[in-house]
Amino acid sequence: MKRSITFFLLFVLSGALTTATAQQNKRSKATLIEVAQQFYQTLNHNQPQLIYDFEDSERYNWHFIPRDRNGLPLKAMGEDQQQAAMHLLRASLSQAGYQKAKDVMELENMLRMVENRPANDTYRDPNNYYFTVFGNLQPGEAWGWRLEGHHLSLNFSSLSNEIVSATPTFFGSNPANVPRGPKKGWRVLQPEEDVASALVKSLNQDQLKVALIAEEAYPDIITGTEIQAQIGNSEGLAYAQMSSEQQDQLMQLLKVYYSVHRAEVAEKALQDIQKAGLENIYFAWAGGLEKGDPHYYRLQGSTFVIEYDNTQNNANHIHTVIRDLKNDWGKDALKTHYEEAHK
């Protein structure tokens, strides 16, 4: 146990997030509101509504399927607007997260090819991703923004230049493994699949009996798109029931998910997990263990739940989500802020 806790602390405080990423995020943090303001200043009054009140119900109107959305899509922006919008995305994520978001968008071209759609098809379109801003973009004010489209929903809540919440965080991949074409074999969410697969296959028979919560994989993530994630009691194999090597693998899997966030956001989330107790983390699996088998897993602790599902399209279609059980949408952090302000 001591070895794994030491590993966790080293992971959070020094080794997990590279110096280059931390420096990049530090530069972004200093100008986060300015970046958002620069984006907004590129807009004109003839474009669709982009700004909502911070507490407008639209802020919680999120989903990861193709559908009509509010906000301004990339396809409706001019070149300077697109550059400003992507600058905001880059400033709000780590470099790894920014690249993963761009890759999810690029998968729309792969999906268009797989589904034999024409080259000018707009249903599968990497520019069909919407930017929406919430609140007053001024220092000291609460504000947020969202990027959303097929298989991507990134929700940020901020106070001035500080991101106080970056959840719900949804990344999906269809196809999970590109079957043909110039990018055959490309797997945008490869670590999410492979690290978890290595962990579950390392379990002995007794451990697997505890970790396996269903013989058949769930058809999708359980938390869905509820405003408050509802998941129930933790199930599966507890952290304390794992070997030190398996505990390290579990921490590596956590790193895969949180590394999409800015360094300080990821570190805060992981510190909260550690404070809540590593012994409260559970790893649960449903479905088959072999490549190509429909499967589902989740990591759940006192403060968070991470879900992964790969069942659709012959298990070649991944959904993943990070939910903060206390601070989605920045609710916990903003409550504390307002209480202190009133004092």
Contacts in CASP RR format, 6 or more apart in sequence:
PFRMAT RR
TARGET T0000
AUTHOR 0000-0000-0000
METHOD contacts of the structure
MODEL  1
MKRSITFFLLFVLSGALTTATAQQNKRSKATLIEVAQQFYQTLNHNQPQL
IYDFEDSERYNWHFIPRDRNGLPLKAMGEDQQQAAMHLLRASLSQAGYQK
AKDVMELENMLRMVENRPANDTYRDPNNYYFTVFGNLQPGEAWGWRLEGH
HLSLNFSSLSNEIVSATPTFFGSNPANVPRGPKKGWRVLQPEEDVASALV
KSLNQDQLKVALIAEEAYPDIITGTEIQAQIGNSEGLAYAQMSSEQQDQL
MQLLKVYYSVHRAEVAEKALQDIQKAGLENIYFAWAGGLEKGDPHYYRLQ
GSTFVIEYDNTQNNANHIHTVIRDLKNDWGKDALKTHYEEAHK
1 240 0 8 1.000
3 244 0 8 1.000
4 239 0 8 1.000
4 244 0 8 1.000
4 247 0 8 1.000
4 248 0 8 1.000
4 251 0 8 1.000
4 278 0 8 1.000
5 274 0 8 1.000
5 278 0 8 1.000
7 247 0 8 1.000
7 248 0 8 1.000
7 251 0 8 1.000
8 251 0 8 1.000
8 270 0 8 1.000
8 274 0 8 1.000
8 278 0 8 1.000
9 274 0 8 1.000
11 251 0 8 1.000
11 255 0 8 1.000
11 270 0 8 1.000
12 267 0 8 1.000
12 270 0 8 1.000
12 271 0 8 1.000
12 274 0 8 1.000
13 267 0 8 1.000
16 255 0 8 1.000
16 259 0 8 1.000
16 266 0 8 1.000
16 270 0 8 1.000
17 94 0 8 1.000
17 259 0 8 1.000
17 263 0 8 1.000
17 266 0 8 1.000
17 267 0 8 1.000
20 95 0 8 1.000
21 94 0 8 1.000
21 95 0 8 1.000
21 96 0 8 1.000
21 263 0 8 1.000
22 263 0 8 1.000
22 264 0 8 1.000
24 94 0 8 1.000
24 95 0 8 1.000
25 94 0 8 1.000
25 262 0 8 1.000
25 263 0 8 1.000
25 264 0 8 1.000
26 263 0 8 1.000
28 35 0 8 1.000
28 90 0 8 1.000
28 91 0 8 1.000
28 92 0 8 1.000
28 262 0 8 1.000
29 161 0 8 1.000
29 162 0 8 1.000
29 262 0 8 1.000
29 264 0 8 1.000
30 161 0 8 1.000
31 91 0 8 1.000
31 161 0 8 1.000
32 91 0 8 1.000
32 92 0 8 1.000
32 158 0 8 1.000
32 160 0 8 1.000
32 161 0 8 1.000
32 162 0 8 1.000
32 163 0 8 1.000
33 137 0 8 1.000
33 138 0 8 1.000
33 139 0 8 1.000
33 143 0 8 1.000
33 158 0 8 1.000
33 160 0 8 1.000
33 161 0 8 1.000
35 84 0 8 1.000
35 87 0 8 1.000
35 88 0 8 1.000
35 91 0 8 1.000
36 88 0 8 1.000
36 133 0 8 1.000
36 137 0 8 1.000
36 143 0 8 1.000
36 145 0 8 1.000
37 137 0 8 1.000
38 84 0 8 1.000
38 87 0 8 1.000
39 81 0 8 1.000
39 84 0 8 1.000
39 85 0 8 1.000
39 87 0 8 1.000
39 88 0 8 1.000
39 131 0 8 1.000
40 50 0 8 1.000
40 51 0 8 1.000
40 133 0 8 1.000
40 137 0 8 1.000
42 77 0 8 1.000
42 80 0 8 1.000
42 81 0 8 1.000
42 84 0 8 1.000
43 50 0 8 1.000
43 72 0 8 1.000
43 81 0 8 1.000
47 72 0 8 1.000
47 76 0 8 1.000
48 70 0 8 1.000
48 71 0 8 1.000
48 72 0 8 1.000
48 76 0 8 1.000
49 70 0 8 1.000
49 71 0 8 1.000
50 71 0 8 1.000
50 72 0 8 1.000
50 131 0 8 1.000
50 132 0 8 1.000
50 133 0 8 1.000
51 133 0 8 1.000
51 134 0 8 1.000
51 135 0 8 1.000
52 58 0 8 1.000
52 59 0 8 1.000
52 70 0 8 1.000
52 132 0 8 1.000
52 133 0 8 1.000
52 134 0 8 1.000
52 135 0 8 1.000
53 134 0 8 1.000
53 135 0 8 1.000
54 134 0 8 1.000
54 135 0 8 1.000
54 136 0 8 1.000
54 142 0 8 1.000
54 143 0 8 1.000
54 144 0 8 1.000
56 134 0 8 1.000
58 70 0 8 1.000
58 132 0 8 1.000
58 134 0 8 1.000
59 134 0 8 1.000
59 144 0 8 1.000
59 146 0 8 1.000
59 155 0 8 1.000
59 329 0 8 1.000
60 227 0 8 1.000
60 329 0 8 1.000
61 70 0 8 1.000
62 146 0 8 1.000
62 148 0 8 1.000
62 153 0 8 1.000
62 155 0 8 1.000
62 168 0 8 1.000
62 170 0 8 1.000
62 225 0 8 1.000
63 148 0 8 1.000
63 153 0 8 1.000
63 225 0 8 1.000
64 148 0 8 1.000
64 149 0 8 1.000
64 150 0 8 1.000
64 151 0 8 1.000
64 152 0 8 1.000
64 153 0 8 1.000
64 170 0 8 1.000
64 172 0 8 1.000
64 225 0 8 1.000
64 319 0 8 1.000
65 150 0 8 1.000
66 123 0 8 1.000
66 128 0 8 1.000
66 149 0 8 1.000
66 150 0 8 1.000
69 130 0 8 1.000
69 132 0 8 1.000
69 148 0 8 1.000
69 149 0 8 1.000
70 130 0 8 1.000
70 132 0 8 1.000
71 130 0 8 1.000
71 131 0 8 1.000
71 132 0 8 1.000
72 81 0 8 1.000
72 85 0 8 1.000
72 130 0 8 1.000
72 131 0 8 1.000
72 132 0 8 1.000
73 127 0 8 1.000
73 128 0 8 1.000
73 129 0 8 1.000
73 130 0 8 1.000
73 131 0 8 1.000
74 82 0 8 1.000
74 85 0 8 1.000
74 126 0 8 1.000
74 127 0 8 1.000
74 128 0 8 1.000
74 129 0 8 1.000
74 131 0 8 1.000
75 122 0 8 1.000
75 125 0 8 1.000
75 127 0 8 1.000
75 128 0 8 1.000
77 85 0 8 1.000
85 131 0 8 1.000
88 131 0 8 1.000
88 145 0 8 1.000
89 98 0 8 1.000
89 101 0 8 1.000
89 147 0 8 1.000
89 154 0 8 1.000
90 98 0 8 1.000
92 145 0 8 1.000
92 154 0 8 1.000
92 156 0 8 1.000
92 163 0 8 1.000
92 166 0 8 1.000
92 262 0 8 1.000
93 101 0 8 1.000
93 154 0 8 1.000
93 260 0 8 1.000
93 261 0 8 1.000
93 262 0 8 1.000
94 259 0 8 1.000
94 260 0 8 1.000
94 261 0 8 1.000
94 262 0 8 1.000
94 263 0 8 1.000
94 266 0 8 1.000
96 259 0 8 1.000
96 260 0 8 1.000
97 259 0 8 1.000
97 260 0 8 1.000
97 261 0 8 1.000
100 171 0 8 1.000
100 188 0 8 1.000
100 189 0 8 1.000
100 260 0 8 1.000
101 147 0 8 1.000
101 152 0 8 1.000
101 154 0 8 1.000
101 171 0 8 1.000
101 260 0 8 1.000
103 188 0 8 1.000
104 151 0 8 1.000
104 152 0 8 1.000
104 171 0 8 1.000
104 172 0 8 1.000
104 173 0 8 1.000
104 188 0 8 1.000
105 126 0 8 1.000
105 127 0 8 1.000
105 129 0 8 1.000
105 152 0 8 1.000
106 126 0 8 1.000
107 151 0 8 1.000
107 173 0 8 1.000
107 174 0 8 1.000
107 175 0 8 1.000
107 178 0 8 1.000
107 188 0 8 1.000
108 124 0 8 1.000
108 125 0 8 1.000
108 126 0 8 1.000
108 128 0 8 1.000
108 150 0 8 1.000
109 124 0 8 1.000
109 126 0 8 1.000
110 175 0 8 1.000
110 178 0 8 1.000
110 183 0 8 1.000
110 186 0 8 1.000
111 124 0 8 1.000
111 174 0 8 1.000
111 175 0 8 1.000
112 119 0 8 1.000
112 121 0 8 1.000
112 124 0 8 1.000
112 125 0 8 1.000
113 180 0 8 1.000
113 181 0 8 1.000
114 175 0 8 1.000
114 178 0 8 1.000
114 179 0 8 1.000
114 180 0 8 1.000
115 124 0 8 1.000
117 123 0 8 1.000
117 124 0 8 1.000
122 128 0 8 1.000
124 150 0 8 1.000
128 149 0 8 1.000
128 150 0 8 1.000
129 147 0 8 1.000
129 148 0 8 1.000
129 149 0 8 1.000
129 152 0 8 1.000
130 146 0 8 1.000
130 147 0 8 1.000
130 148 0 8 1.000
130 149 0 8 1.000
131 145 0 8 1.000
131 146 0 8 1.000
131 147 0 8 1.000
132 145 0 8 1.000
132 146 0 8 1.000
132 148 0 8 1.000
133 143 0 8 1.000
133 144 0 8 1.000
133 145 0 8 1.000
134 143 0 8 1.000
134 144 0 8 1.000
134 145 0 8 1.000
134 146 0 8 1.000
135 141 0 8 1.000
135 142 0 8 1.000
135 143 0 8 1.000
135 144 0 8 1.000
136 143 0 8 1.000
137 143 0 8 1.000
139 160 0 8 1.000
139 161 0 8 1.000
140 159 0 8 1.000
140 160 0 8 1.000
141 159 0 8 1.000
141 160 0 8 1.000
142 157 0 8 1.000
142 158 0 8 1.000
142 159 0 8 1.000
142 334 0 8 1.000
142 337 0 8 1.000
143 157 0 8 1.000
143 158 0 8 1.000
144 156 0 8 1.000
144 157 0 8 1.000
144 158 0 8 1.000
145 156 0 8 1.000
146 153 0 8 1.000
146 154 0 8 1.000
146 155 0 8 1.000
146 156 0 8 1.000
147 153 0 8 1.000
147 154 0 8 1.000
148 154 0 8 1.000
151 170 0 8 1.000
151 171 0 8 1.000
151 172 0 8 1.000
151 173 0 8 1.000
151 174 0 8 1.000
151 319 0 8 1.000
152 170 0 8 1.000
152 171 0 8 1.000
152 172 0 8 1.000
153 168 0 8 1.000
153 169 0 8 1.000
153 170 0 8 1.000
154 166 0 8 1.000
154 169 0 8 1.000
154 170 0 8 1.000
155 165 0 8 1.000
155 166 0 8 1.000
155 167 0 8 1.000
155 168 0 8 1.000
155 169 0 8 1.000
155 328 0 8 1.000
155 329 0 8 1.000
156 163 0 8 1.000
156 165 0 8 1.000
156 166 0 8 1.000
157 163 0 8 1.000
157 164 0 8 1.000
157 165 0 8 1.000
157 166 0 8 1.000
157 329 0 8 1.000
157 330 0 8 1.000
157 333 0 8 1.000
157 334 0 8 1.000
158 164 0 8 1.000
159 333 0 8 1.000
159 334 0 8 1.000
159 337 0 8 1.000
163 262 0 8 1.000
163 264 0 8 1.000
163 265 0 8 1.000
164 327 0 8 1.000
164 330 0 8 1.000
164 333 0 8 1.000
164 334 0 8 1.000
164 337 0 8 1.000
165 324 0 8 1.000
165 327 0 8 1.000
165 328 0 8 1.000
165 329 0 8 1.000
165 330 0 8 1.000
165 331 0 8 1.000
165 333 0 8 1.000
166 261 0 8 1.000
166 262 0 8 1.000
166 265 0 8 1.000
167 322 0 8 1.000
167 323 0 8 1.000
167 324 0 8 1.000
167 327 0 8 1.000
167 328 0 8 1.000
167 329 0 8 1.000
168 229 0 8 1.000
168 321 0 8 1.000
168 322 0 8 1.000
168 323 0 8 1.000
168 328 0 8 1.000
169 257 0 8 1.000
169 260 0 8 1.000
169 261 0 8 1.000
169 321 0 8 1.000
169 322 0 8 1.000
170 319 0 8 1.000
170 320 0 8 1.000
170 321 0 8 1.000
171 188 0 8 1.000
171 189 0 8 1.000
171 192 0 8 1.000
171 260 0 8 1.000
171 320 0 8 1.000
172 188 0 8 1.000
172 189 0 8 1.000
172 318 0 8 1.000
172 319 0 8 1.000
172 320 0 8 1.000
173 187 0 8 1.000
173 188 0 8 1.000
173 189 0 8 1.000
173 317 0 8 1.000
173 318 0 8 1.000
174 312 0 8 1.000
174 313 0 8 1.000
174 316 0 8 1.000
174 317 0 8 1.000
174 318 0 8 1.000
175 313 0 8 1.000
175 316 0 8 1.000
175 317 0 8 1.000
176 187 0 8 1.000
176 188 0 8 1.000
176 189 0 8 1.000
176 193 0 8 1.000
176 310 0 8 1.000
176 315 0 8 1.000
176 316 0 8 1.000
176 317 0 8 1.000
176 318 0 8 1.000
177 185 0 8 1.000
177 186 0 8 1.000
177 187 0 8 1.000
177 316 0 8 1.000
178 184 0 8 1.000
178 185 0 8 1.000
178 186 0 8 1.000
178 187 0 8 1.000
179 185 0 8 1.000
179 316 0 8 1.000
187 193 0 8 1.000
189 318 0 8 1.000
189 320 0 8 1.000
191 256 0 8 1.000
192 256 0 8 1.000
192 257 0 8 1.000
192 308 0 8 1.000
192 318 0 8 1.000
192 320 0 8 1.000
193 308 0 8 1.000
193 310 0 8 1.000
193 318 0 8 1.000
195 249 0 8 1.000
195 252 0 8 1.000
195 253 0 8 1.000
195 256 0 8 1.000
196 253 0 8 1.000
196 297 0 8 1.000
196 308 0 8 1.000
197 289 0 8 1.000
197 291 0 8 1.000
198 249 0 8 1.000
199 246 0 8 1.000
199 249 0 8 1.000
199 250 0 8 1.000
199 253 0 8 1.000
199 283 0 8 1.000
200 208 0 8 1.000
200 211 0 8 1.000
200 283 0 8 1.000
200 285 0 8 1.000
200 289 0 8 1.000
200 297 0 8 1.000
201 289 0 8 1.000
202 245 0 8 1.000
202 246 0 8 1.000
202 249 0 8 1.000
203 211 0 8 1.000
203 237 0 8 1.000
203 246 0 8 1.000
207 237 0 8 1.000
207 241 0 8 1.000
207 242 0 8 1.000
210 236 0 8 1.000
210 237 0 8 1.000
210 241 0 8 1.000
211 236 0 8 1.000
211 237 0 8 1.000
211 283 0 8 1.000
211 284 0 8 1.000
211 285 0 8 1.000
212 236 0 8 1.000
212 285 0 8 1.000
212 286 0 8 1.000
212 287 0 8 1.000
213 235 0 8 1.000
213 236 0 8 1.000
213 284 0 8 1.000
213 285 0 8 1.000
213 286 0 8 1.000
214 286 0 8 1.000
214 287 0 8 1.000
214 296 0 8 1.000
215 286 0 8 1.000
215 287 0 8 1.000
216 286 0 8 1.000
216 287 0 8 1.000
216 294 0 8 1.000
217 286 0 8 1.000
217 287 0 8 1.000
217 288 0 8 1.000
217 293 0 8 1.000
217 294 0 8 1.000
217 295 0 8 1.000
217 296 0 8 1.000
217 309 0 8 1.000
217 310 0 8 1.000
217 311 0 8 1.000
218 286 0 8 1.000
218 296 0 8 1.000
218 309 0 8 1.000
218 311 0 8 1.000
219 309 0 8 1.000
219 311 0 8 1.000
219 312 0 8 1.000
220 309 0 8 1.000
220 311 0 8 1.000
220 319 0 8 1.000
221 307 0 8 1.000
221 308 0 8 1.000
221 309 0 8 1.000
221 319 0 8 1.000
221 320 0 8 1.000
221 321 0 8 1.000
222 231 0 8 1.000
222 298 0 8 1.000
222 307 0 8 1.000
223 229 0 8 1.000
223 230 0 8 1.000
223 231 0 8 1.000
223 305 0 8 1.000
223 307 0 8 1.000
223 321 0 8 1.000
223 323 0 8 1.000
224 321 0 8 1.000
227 328 0 8 1.000
227 329 0 8 1.000
228 328 0 8 1.000
229 305 0 8 1.000
229 323 0 8 1.000
229 325 0 8 1.000
229 328 0 8 1.000
231 298 0 8 1.000
231 300 0 8 1.000
231 305 0 8 1.000
231 323 0 8 1.000
231 325 0 8 1.000
234 280 0 8 1.000
234 282 0 8 1.000
234 284 0 8 1.000
234 300 0 8 1.000
234 301 0 8 1.000
235 282 0 8 1.000
235 284 0 8 1.000
235 300 0 8 1.000
236 282 0 8 1.000
236 283 0 8 1.000
236 284 0 8 1.000
236 285 0 8 1.000
237 282 0 8 1.000
237 283 0 8 1.000
237 284 0 8 1.000
238 279 0 8 1.000
238 281 0 8 1.000
238 282 0 8 1.000
239 247 0 8 1.000
239 250 0 8 1.000
239 278 0 8 1.000
239 279 0 8 1.000
239 280 0 8 1.000
239 281 0 8 1.000
239 282 0 8 1.000
239 283 0 8 1.000
240 279 0 8 1.000
242 250 0 8 1.000
242 283 0 8 1.000
247 278 0 8 1.000
250 281 0 8 1.000
250 283 0 8 1.000
250 299 0 8 1.000
253 299 0 8 1.000
254 270 0 8 1.000
254 273 0 8 1.000
254 299 0 8 1.000
254 306 0 8 1.000
257 299 0 8 1.000
257 306 0 8 1.000
257 320 0 8 1.000
257 322 0 8 1.000
258 266 0 8 1.000
258 269 0 8 1.000
258 270 0 8 1.000
258 322 0 8 1.000
259 266 0 8 1.000
261 269 0 8 1.000
269 304 0 8 1.000
269 324 0 8 1.000
272 303 0 8 1.000
272 304 0 8 1.000
273 281 0 8 1.000
273 301 0 8 1.000
273 303 0 8 1.000
273 304 0 8 1.000
276 301 0 8 1.000
276 302 0 8 1.000
276 303 0 8 1.000
277 302 0 8 1.000
280 301 0 8 1.000
280 302 0 8 1.000
281 299 0 8 1.000
281 300 0 8 1.000
281 301 0 8 1.000
282 299 0 8 1.000
282 300 0 8 1.000
282 301 0 8 1.000
283 297 0 8 1.000
283 298 0 8 1.000
283 299 0 8 1.000
284 297 0 8 1.000
284 298 0 8 1.000
284 300 0 8 1.000
285 295 0 8 1.000
285 296 0 8 1.000
285 297 0 8 1.000
286 295 0 8 1.000
286 296 0 8 1.000
286 297 0 8 1.000
287 293 0 8 1.000
287 294 0 8 1.000
287 295 0 8 1.000
287 296 0 8 1.000
288 294 0 8 1.000
288 295 0 8 1.000
289 295 0 8 1.000
292 314 0 8 1.000
292 315 0 8 1.000
292 316 0 8 1.000
293 315 0 8 1.000
294 310 0 8 1.000
294 311 0 8 1.000
294 315 0 8 1.000
295 310 0 8 1.000
295 311 0 8 1.000
295 315 0 8 1.000
296 307 0 8 1.000
296 308 0 8 1.000
296 309 0 8 1.000
296 310 0 8 1.000
296 311 0 8 1.000
297 307 0 8 1.000
297 308 0 8 1.000
298 305 0 8 1.000
298 306 0 8 1.000
298 307 0 8 1.000
298 308 0 8 1.000
299 305 0 8 1.000
299 306 0 8 1.000
300 306 0 8 1.000
301 325 0 8 1.000
302 325 0 8 1.000
303 324 0 8 1.000
303 325 0 8 1.000
303 326 0 8 1.000
303 327 0 8 1.000
304 322 0 8 1.000
304 323 0 8 1.000
304 324 0 8 1.000
304 325 0 8 1.000
305 322 0 8 1.000
305 323 0 8 1.000
305 325 0 8 1.000
306 320 0 8 1.000
306 321 0 8 1.000
306 322 0 8 1.000
306 323 0 8 1.000
307 319 0 8 1.000
307 320 0 8 1.000
307 321 0 8 1.000
307 323 0 8 1.000
308 318 0 8 1.000
308 319 0 8 1.000
308 320 0 8 1.000
309 318 0 8 1.000
309 319 0 8 1.000
309 320 0 8 1.000
310 316 0 8 1.000
310 317 0 8 1.000
310 318 0 8 1.000
310 319 0 8 1.000
311 317 0 8 1.000
324 330 0 8 1.000
326 332 0 8 1.000
327 333 0 8 1.000
END
